[in-house]
Amino acid sequence: MDVPINAHHIIYGRDEELRRIQRLLDRIRRGGGPALVIRGEAGAGKSTLLREAGSGAVLR
């Protein structure tokens, strides 16, 4: 499944990563949780992935 961000961007093949980040954010909201490290090559979509995960966190 592709995750639409807005009319100009779609995240391809990052469903599992988004689910993992969202689970971590849920744990943090409940008062705990480990640190999150996002690594990857330049242009791999790290910022876009975090922006999308963060937008979902704000809506919750």
PDB file with SEQRES, HELIX, SHEET and CRYST1 records, atoms N, CA, C and O in Angstrom:
SEQRES   1 A   60  MET ASP VAL PRO ILE ASN ALA HIS HIS ILE ILE TYR GLY          
SEQRES   2 A   60  ARG ASP GLU GLU LEU ARG ARG ILE GLN ARG LEU LEU ASP          
SEQRES   3 A   60  ARG ILE ARG ARG GLY GLY GLY PRO ALA LEU VAL ILE ARG          
SEQRES   4 A   60  GLY GLU ALA GLY ALA GLY LYS SER THR LEU LEU ARG GLU          
SEQRES   5 A   60  ALA GLY SER GLY ALA VAL LEU ARG                              
HELIX    1 AA1 ASP A   15  ARG A   29  1                                  15    
HELIX    2 AA2 LYS A   46  LEU A   59  1                                  14    
SHEET    1 AA1 2 VAL A   3  ASN A   6  0                                        
SHEET    2 AA1 2 HIS A   9  ILE A  11 -1                                        
CRYST1    1.000    1.000    1.000  90.00  90.00  90.00 P 1           1          
ATOM      1  N   MET A   1       0.848  -1.177   0.000  1.00  0.00           N  
ATOM      2  CA  MET A   1       0.000   0.000   0.000  1.00  0.00           C  
ATOM      3  C   MET A   1       0.892   1.239   0.000  1.00  0.00           C  
ATOM      4  O   MET A   1       1.890   1.285   0.719  1.00  0.00           O  
ATOM      5  N   ASP A   2       0.544   2.224  -0.789  1.00  0.00           N  
ATOM      6  CA  ASP A   2       1.267   3.485  -0.827  1.00  0.00           C  
ATOM      7  C   ASP A   2       0.587   4.462   0.116  1.00  0.00           C  
ATOM      8  O   ASP A   2      -0.640   4.515   0.199  1.00  0.00           O  
ATOM      9  N   VAL A   3       1.392   5.229   0.820  1.00  0.00           N  
ATOM     10  CA  VAL A   3       0.872   6.161   1.809  1.00  0.00           C  
ATOM     11  C   VAL A   3       0.926   7.561   1.240  1.00  0.00           C  
ATOM     12  O   VAL A   3       2.018   8.111   1.096  1.00  0.00           O  
ATOM     13  N   PRO A   4      -0.238   8.180   0.901  1.00  0.00           N  
ATOM     14  CA  PRO A   4      -0.199   9.536   0.360  1.00  0.00           C  
ATOM     15  C   PRO A   4       0.135  10.545   1.444  1.00  0.00           C  
ATOM     16  O   PRO A   4      -0.404  10.483   2.549  1.00  0.00           O  
ATOM     17  N   ILE A   5       1.022  11.471   1.126  1.00  0.00           N  
ATOM     18  CA  ILE A   5       1.355  12.552   2.046  1.00  0.00           C  
ATOM     19  C   ILE A   5       0.570  13.793   1.657  1.00  0.00           C  
ATOM     20  O   ILE A   5      -0.085  14.411   2.497  1.00  0.00           O  
ATOM     21  N   ASN A   6       0.636  14.146   0.418  1.00  0.00           N  
ATOM     22  CA  ASN A   6      -0.169  15.239  -0.121  1.00  0.00           C  
ATOM     23  C   ASN A   6      -0.267  15.014  -1.616  1.00  0.00           C  
ATOM     24  O   ASN A   6       0.112  13.950  -2.105  1.00  0.00           O  
ATOM     25  N   ALA A   7      -0.756  15.972  -2.334  1.00  0.00           N  
ATOM     26  CA  ALA A   7      -0.961  15.794  -3.763  1.00  0.00           C  
ATOM     27  C   ALA A   7       0.348  15.599  -4.521  1.00  0.00           C  
ATOM     28  O   ALA A   7       0.331  15.112  -5.651  1.00  0.00           O  
ATOM     29  N   HIS A   8       1.473  15.962  -3.931  1.00  0.00           N  
ATOM     30  CA  HIS A   8       2.741  15.928  -4.637  1.00  0.00           C  
ATOM     31  C   HIS A   8       3.649  14.780  -4.215  1.00  0.00           C  
ATOM     32  O   HIS A   8       4.600  14.473  -4.934  1.00  0.00           O  
ATOM     33  N   HIS A   9       3.396  14.132  -3.080  1.00  0.00           N  
ATOM     34  CA  HIS A   9       4.292  13.101  -2.577  1.00  0.00           C  
ATOM     35  C   HIS A   9       3.529  11.839  -2.185  1.00  0.00           C  
ATOM     36  O   HIS A   9       2.443  11.907  -1.609  1.00  0.00           O  
ATOM     37  N   ILE A  10       4.115  10.691  -2.506  1.00  0.00           N  
ATOM     38  CA  ILE A  10       3.603   9.400  -2.051  1.00  0.00           C  
ATOM     39  C   ILE A  10       4.802   8.605  -1.559  1.00  0.00           C  
ATOM     40  O   ILE A  10       5.842   8.573  -2.217  1.00  0.00           O  
ATOM     41  N   ILE A  11       4.663   7.969  -0.416  1.00  0.00           N  
ATOM     42  CA  ILE A  11       5.723   7.109   0.106  1.00  0.00           C  
ATOM     43  C   ILE A  11       5.457   5.706  -0.428  1.00  0.00           C  
ATOM     44  O   ILE A  11       4.377   5.154  -0.218  1.00  0.00           O  
ATOM     45  N   TYR A  12       6.429   5.134  -1.111  1.00  0.00           N  
ATOM     46  CA  TYR A  12       6.298   3.791  -1.664  1.00  0.00           C  
ATOM     47  C   TYR A  12       7.038   2.785  -0.794  1.00  0.00           C  
ATOM     48  O   TYR A  12       8.208   2.983  -0.467  1.00  0.00           O  
ATOM     49  N   GLY A  13       6.362   1.714  -0.422  1.00  0.00           N  
ATOM     50  CA  GLY A  13       7.011   0.604   0.256  1.00  0.00           C  
ATOM     51  C   GLY A  13       7.511   0.906   1.660  1.00  0.00           C  
ATOM     52  O   GLY A  13       8.468   0.275   2.110  1.00  0.00           O  
ATOM     53  N   ARG A  14       6.905   1.835   2.359  1.00  0.00           N  
ATOM     54  CA  ARG A  14       7.353   2.196   3.705  1.00  0.00           C  
ATOM     55  C   ARG A  14       6.291   1.909   4.765  1.00  0.00           C  
ATOM     56  O   ARG A  14       6.352   2.457   5.866  1.00  0.00           O  
ATOM     57  N   ASP A  15       5.336   1.069   4.446  1.00  0.00           N  
ATOM     58  CA  ASP A  15       4.259   0.778   5.390  1.00  0.00           C  
ATOM     59  C   ASP A  15       4.786   0.200   6.697  1.00  0.00           C  
ATOM     60  O   ASP A  15       4.368   0.624   7.774  1.00  0.00           O  
ATOM     61  N   GLU A  16       5.692  -0.755   6.615  1.00  0.00           N  
ATOM     62  CA  GLU A  16       6.231  -1.387   7.828  1.00  0.00           C  
ATOM     63  C   GLU A  16       6.993  -0.375   8.670  1.00  0.00           C  
ATOM     64  O   GLU A  16       6.852  -0.354   9.893  1.00  0.00           O  
ATOM     65  N   GLU A  17       7.797   0.461   8.027  1.00  0.00           N  
ATOM     66  CA  GLU A  17       8.545   1.478   8.767  1.00  0.00           C  
ATOM     67  C   GLU A  17       7.602   2.453   9.454  1.00  0.00           C  
ATOM     68  O   GLU A  17       7.823   2.826  10.606  1.00  0.00           O  
ATOM     69  N   LEU A  18       6.550   2.867   8.753  1.00  0.00           N  
ATOM     70  CA  LEU A  18       5.575   3.782   9.355  1.00  0.00           C  
ATOM     71  C   LEU A  18       4.880   3.131  10.542  1.00  0.00           C  
ATOM     72  O   LEU A  18       4.673   3.777  11.569  1.00  0.00           O  
ATOM     73  N   ARG A  19       4.520   1.863  10.411  1.00  0.00           N  
ATOM     74  CA  ARG A  19       3.878   1.155  11.528  1.00  0.00           C  
ATOM     75  C   ARG A  19       4.813   1.093  12.732  1.00  0.00           C  
ATOM     76  O   ARG A  19       4.376   1.305  13.864  1.00  0.00           O  
ATOM     77  N   ARG A  20       6.081   0.807  12.504  1.00  0.00           N  
ATOM     78  CA  ARG A  20       7.041   0.715  13.608  1.00  0.00           C  
ATOM     79  C   ARG A  20       7.212   2.061  14.300  1.00  0.00           C  
ATOM     80  O   ARG A  20       7.257   2.128  15.528  1.00  0.00           O  
ATOM     81  N   ILE A  21       7.306   3.125  13.524  1.00  0.00           N  
ATOM     82  CA  ILE A  21       7.439   4.464  14.107  1.00  0.00           C  
ATOM     83  C   ILE A  21       6.180   4.823  14.882  1.00  0.00           C  
ATOM     84  O   ILE A  21       6.264   5.382  15.975  1.00  0.00           O  
ATOM     85  N   GLN A  22       5.013   4.509  14.327  1.00  0.00           N  
ATOM     86  CA  GLN A  22       3.763   4.828  15.014  1.00  0.00           C  
ATOM     87  C   GLN A  22       3.623   4.052  16.314  1.00  0.00           C  
ATOM     88  O   GLN A  22       3.122   4.590  17.301  1.00  0.00           O  
ATOM     89  N   ARG A  23       4.059   2.787  16.332  1.00  0.00           N  
ATOM     90  CA  ARG A  23       4.039   2.010  17.585  1.00  0.00           C  
ATOM     91  C   ARG A  23       4.966   2.635  18.623  1.00  0.00           C  
ATOM     92  O   ARG A  23       4.621   2.709  19.802  1.00  0.00           O  
ATOM     93  N   LEU A  24       6.133   3.080  18.188  1.00  0.00           N  
ATOM     94  CA  LEU A  24       7.066   3.737  19.100  1.00  0.00           C  
ATOM     95  C   LEU A  24       6.464   5.027  19.646  1.00  0.00           C  
ATOM     96  O   LEU A  24       6.567   5.298  20.843  1.00  0.00           O  
ATOM     97  N   LEU A  25       5.841   5.818  18.790  1.00  0.00           N  
ATOM     98  CA  LEU A  25       5.206   7.059  19.248  1.00  0.00           C  
ATOM     99  C   LEU A  25       4.076   6.774  20.230  1.00  0.00           C  
ATOM    100  O   LEU A  25       3.880   7.528  21.182  1.00  0.00           O  
ATOM    101  N   ASP A  26       3.335   5.698  20.009  1.00  0.00           N  
ATOM    102  CA  ASP A  26       2.285   5.305  20.955  1.00  0.00           C  
ATOM    103  C   ASP A  26       2.890   4.976  22.324  1.00  0.00           C  
ATOM    104  O   ASP A  26       2.343   5.372  23.353  1.00  0.00           O  
ATOM    105  N   ARG A  27       4.007   4.258  22.341  1.00  0.00           N  
ATOM    106  CA  ARG A  27       4.684   3.935  23.609  1.00  0.00           C  
ATOM    107  C   ARG A  27       5.150   5.202  24.306  1.00  0.00           C  
ATOM    108  O   ARG A  27       5.022   5.326  25.524  1.00  0.00           O  
ATOM    109  N   ILE A  28       5.682   6.131  23.553  1.00  0.00           N  
ATOM    110  CA  ILE A  28       6.146   7.397  24.136  1.00  0.00           C  
ATOM    111  C   ILE A  28       4.967   8.158  24.743  1.00  0.00           C  
ATOM    112  O   ILE A  28       5.084   8.733  25.825  1.00  0.00           O  
ATOM    113  N   ARG A  29       3.839   8.159  24.046  1.00  0.00           N  
ATOM    114  CA  ARG A  29       2.636   8.841  24.545  1.00  0.00           C  
ATOM    115  C   ARG A  29       2.173   8.250  25.875  1.00  0.00           C  
ATOM    116  O   ARG A  29       1.615   8.957  26.715  1.00  0.00           O  
ATOM    117  N   ARG A  30       2.410   6.947  26.063  1.00  0.00           N  
ATOM    118  CA  ARG A  30       2.016   6.277  27.305  1.00  0.00           C  
ATOM    119  C   ARG A  30       3.073   6.424  28.391  1.00  0.00           C  
ATOM    120  O   ARG A  30       2.915   5.867  29.477  1.00  0.00           O  
ATOM    121  N   GLY A  31       4.143   7.158  28.124  1.00  0.00           N  
ATOM    122  CA  GLY A  31       5.124   7.443  29.154  1.00  0.00           C  
ATOM    123  C   GLY A  31       6.437   6.695  29.060  1.00  0.00           C  
ATOM    124  O   GLY A  31       7.221   6.734  30.008  1.00  0.00           O  
ATOM    125  N   GLY A  32       6.702   6.036  27.990  1.00  0.00           N  
ATOM    126  CA  GLY A  32       7.972   5.327  27.859  1.00  0.00           C  
ATOM    127  C   GLY A  32       8.322   5.118  26.410  1.00  0.00           C  
ATOM    128  O   GLY A  32       7.585   5.517  25.509  1.00  0.00           O  
ATOM    129  N   GLY A  33       9.432   4.501  26.202  1.00  0.00           N  
ATOM    130  CA  GLY A  33       9.825   4.190  24.835  1.00  0.00           C  
ATOM    131  C   GLY A  33      11.286   4.463  24.590  1.00  0.00           C  
ATOM    132  O   GLY A  33      11.864   5.379  25.175  1.00  0.00           O  
ATOM    133  N   PRO A  34      11.881   3.676  23.731  1.00  0.00           N  
ATOM    134  CA  PRO A  34      13.298   3.852  23.408  1.00  0.00           C  
ATOM    135  C   PRO A  34      13.516   5.001  22.424  1.00  0.00           C  
ATOM    136  O   PRO A  34      12.568   5.611  21.929  1.00  0.00           O  
ATOM    137  N   ALA A  35      14.763   5.271  22.162  1.00  0.00           N  
ATOM    138  CA  ALA A  35      15.129   6.280  21.171  1.00  0.00           C  
ATOM    139  C   ALA A  35      14.908   5.720  19.764  1.00  0.00           C  
ATOM    140  O   ALA A  35      14.829   4.507  19.571  1.00  0.00           O  
ATOM    141  N   LEU A  36      14.812   6.598  18.817  1.00  0.00           N  
ATOM    142  CA  LEU A  36      14.611   6.215  17.424  1.00  0.00           C  
ATOM    143  C   LEU A  36      15.771   6.750  16.607  1.00  0.00           C  
ATOM    144  O   LEU A  36      16.101   7.933  16.689  1.00  0.00           O  
ATOM    145  N   VAL A  37      16.388   5.883  15.821  1.00  0.00           N  
ATOM    146  CA  VAL A  37      17.467   6.284  14.927  1.00  0.00           C  
ATOM    147  C   VAL A  37      17.035   5.937  13.510  1.00  0.00           C  
ATOM    148  O   VAL A  37      16.690   4.793  13.216  1.00  0.00           O  
ATOM    149  N   ILE A  38      17.058   6.931  12.644  1.00  0.00           N  
ATOM    150  CA  ILE A  38      16.741   6.721  11.234  1.00  0.00           C  
ATOM    151  C   ILE A  38      18.033   6.915  10.454  1.00  0.00           C  
ATOM    152  O   ILE A  38      18.626   7.994  10.479  1.00  0.00           O  
ATOM    153  N   ARG A  39      18.467   5.869   9.763  1.00  0.00           N  
ATOM    154  CA  ARG A  39      19.695   5.959   8.978  1.00  0.00           C  
ATOM    155  C   ARG A  39      19.397   5.601   7.540  1.00  0.00           C  
ATOM    156  O   ARG A  39      18.478   4.835   7.251  1.00  0.00           O  
ATOM    157  N   GLY A  40      20.185   6.165   6.645  1.00  0.00           N  
ATOM    158  CA  GLY A  40      20.045   5.831   5.237  1.00  0.00           C  
ATOM    159  C   GLY A  40      20.827   6.802   4.389  1.00  0.00           C  
ATOM    160  O   GLY A  40      21.296   7.837   4.861  1.00  0.00           O  
ATOM    161  N   GLU A  41      20.954   6.453   3.158  1.00  0.00           N  
ATOM    162  CA  GLU A  41      21.687   7.291   2.214  1.00  0.00           C  
ATOM    163  C   GLU A  41      20.912   8.569   1.924  1.00  0.00           C  
ATOM    164  O   GLU A  41      19.696   8.638   2.107  1.00  0.00           O  
ATOM    165  N   ALA A  42      21.640   9.569   1.472  1.00  0.00           N  
ATOM    166  CA  ALA A  42      21.009  10.835   1.088  1.00  0.00           C  
ATOM    167  C   ALA A  42      19.966  10.564   0.002  1.00  0.00           C  
ATOM    168  O   ALA A  42      20.222   9.829  -0.953  1.00  0.00           O  
ATOM    169  N   GLY A  43      18.794  11.167   0.165  1.00  0.00           N  
ATOM    170  CA  GLY A  43      17.732  11.007  -0.827  1.00  0.00           C  
ATOM    171  C   GLY A  43      16.903   9.751  -0.658  1.00  0.00           C  
ATOM    172  O   GLY A  43      16.045   9.466  -1.494  1.00  0.00           O  
ATOM    173  N   ALA A  44      17.139   8.989   0.407  1.00  0.00           N  
ATOM    174  CA  ALA A  44      16.410   7.733   0.612  1.00  0.00           C  
ATOM    175  C   ALA A  44      15.002   7.949   1.144  1.00  0.00           C  
ATOM    176  O   ALA A  44      14.204   7.012   1.152  1.00  0.00           O  
ATOM    177  N   GLY A  45      14.673   9.172   1.594  1.00  0.00           N  
ATOM    178  CA  GLY A  45      13.330   9.456   2.074  1.00  0.00           C  
ATOM    179  C   GLY A  45      13.192   9.491   3.589  1.00  0.00           C  
ATOM    180  O   GLY A  45      12.084   9.379   4.112  1.00  0.00           O  
ATOM    181  N   LYS A  46      14.295   9.644   4.292  1.00  0.00           N  
ATOM    182  CA  LYS A  46      14.248   9.670   5.760  1.00  0.00           C  
ATOM    183  C   LYS A  46      13.379  10.814   6.268  1.00  0.00           C  
ATOM    184  O   LYS A  46      12.508  10.606   7.113  1.00  0.00           O  
ATOM    185  N   SER A  47      13.608  12.005   5.763  1.00  0.00           N  
ATOM    186  CA  SER A  47      12.839  13.171   6.222  1.00  0.00           C  
ATOM    187  C   SER A  47      11.370  13.040   5.872  1.00  0.00           C  
ATOM    188  O   SER A  47      10.505  13.384   6.677  1.00  0.00           O  
ATOM    189  N   THR A  48      11.082  12.547   4.684  1.00  0.00           N  
ATOM    190  CA  THR A  48       9.693  12.357   4.264  1.00  0.00           C  
ATOM    191  C   THR A  48       8.997  11.333   5.149  1.00  0.00           C  
ATOM    192  O   THR A  48       7.845  11.527   5.538  1.00  0.00           O  
ATOM    193  N   LEU A  49       9.687  10.248   5.468  1.00  0.00           N  
ATOM    194  CA  LEU A  49       9.137   9.216   6.341  1.00  0.00           C  
ATOM    195  C   LEU A  49       8.810   9.787   7.719  1.00  0.00           C  
ATOM    196  O   LEU A  49       7.730   9.539   8.253  1.00  0.00           O  
ATOM    197  N   LEU A  50       9.734  10.547   8.291  1.00  0.00           N  
ATOM    198  CA  LEU A  50       9.499  11.129   9.611  1.00  0.00           C  
ATOM    199  C   LEU A  50       8.417  12.204   9.576  1.00  0.00           C  
ATOM    200  O   LEU A  50       7.636  12.335  10.519  1.00  0.00           O  
ATOM    201  N   ARG A  51       8.371  12.964   8.500  1.00  0.00           N  
ATOM    202  CA  ARG A  51       7.325  13.984   8.364  1.00  0.00           C  
ATOM    203  C   ARG A  51       5.953  13.320   8.341  1.00  0.00           C  
ATOM    204  O   ARG A  51       5.027  13.791   9.001  1.00  0.00           O  
ATOM    205  N   GLU A  52       5.816  12.240   7.594  1.00  0.00           N  
ATOM    206  CA  GLU A  52       4.533  11.531   7.516  1.00  0.00           C  
ATOM    207  C   GLU A  52       4.187  10.899   8.851  1.00  0.00           C  
ATOM    208  O   GLU A  52       3.043  10.997   9.296  1.00  0.00           O  
ATOM    209  N   ALA A  53       5.147  10.254   9.501  1.00  0.00           N  
ATOM    210  CA  ALA A  53       4.895   9.643  10.810  1.00  0.00           C  
ATOM    211  C   ALA A  53       4.515  10.719  11.827  1.00  0.00           C  
ATOM    212  O   ALA A  53       3.615  10.515  12.642  1.00  0.00           O  
ATOM    213  N   GLY A  54       5.191  11.849  11.781  1.00  0.00           N  
ATOM    214  CA  GLY A  54       4.901  12.941  12.704  1.00  0.00           C  
ATOM    215  C   GLY A  54       3.541  13.555  12.474  1.00  0.00           C  
ATOM    216  O   GLY A  54       2.870  13.945  13.429  1.00  0.00           O  
ATOM    217  N   SER A  55       3.121  13.648  11.221  1.00  0.00           N  
ATOM    218  CA  SER A  55       1.803  14.221  10.947  1.00  0.00           C  
ATOM    219  C   SER A  55       0.707  13.326  11.518  1.00  0.00           C  
ATOM    220  O   SER A  55      -0.306  13.827  12.008  1.00  0.00           O  
ATOM    221  N   GLY A  56       0.899  12.011  11.461  1.00  0.00           N  
ATOM    222  CA  GLY A  56      -0.060  11.090  12.064  1.00  0.00           C  
ATOM    223  C   GLY A  56      -0.083  11.204  13.565  1.00  0.00           C  
ATOM    224  O   GLY A  56      -1.139  11.069  14.184  1.00  0.00           O  
ATOM    225  N   ALA A  57       1.086  11.455  14.170  1.00  0.00           N  
ATOM    226  CA  ALA A  57       1.174  11.591  15.632  1.00  0.00           C  
ATOM    227  C   ALA A  57       0.442  12.837  16.109  1.00  0.00           C  
ATOM    228  O   ALA A  57      -0.193  12.820  17.163  1.00  0.00           O  
ATOM    229  N   VAL A  58       0.527  13.908  15.347  1.00  0.00           N  
ATOM    230  CA  VAL A  58      -0.144  15.156  15.724  1.00  0.00           C  
ATOM    231  C   VAL A  58      -1.653  14.979  15.679  1.00  0.00           C  
ATOM    232  O   VAL A  58      -2.378  15.551  16.492  1.00  0.00           O  
ATOM    233  N   LEU A  59      -2.124  14.184  14.724  1.00  0.00           N  
ATOM    234  CA  LEU A  59      -3.567  13.983  14.576  1.00  0.00           C  
ATOM    235  C   LEU A  59      -4.155  13.121  15.678  1.00  0.00           C  
ATOM    236  O   LEU A  59      -5.358  13.193  15.932  1.00  0.00           O  
ATOM    237  N   ARG A  60      -3.344  12.310  16.338  1.00  0.00           N  
ATOM    238  CA  ARG A  60      -3.853  11.418  17.383  1.00  0.00           C  
ATOM    239  C   ARG A  60      -4.073  12.182  18.610  1.00  0.00           C  
ATOM    240  O   ARG A  60      -4.502  11.621  19.618  1.00  0.00           O  
TER     241      ARG A  60                                                      
END                                                                             
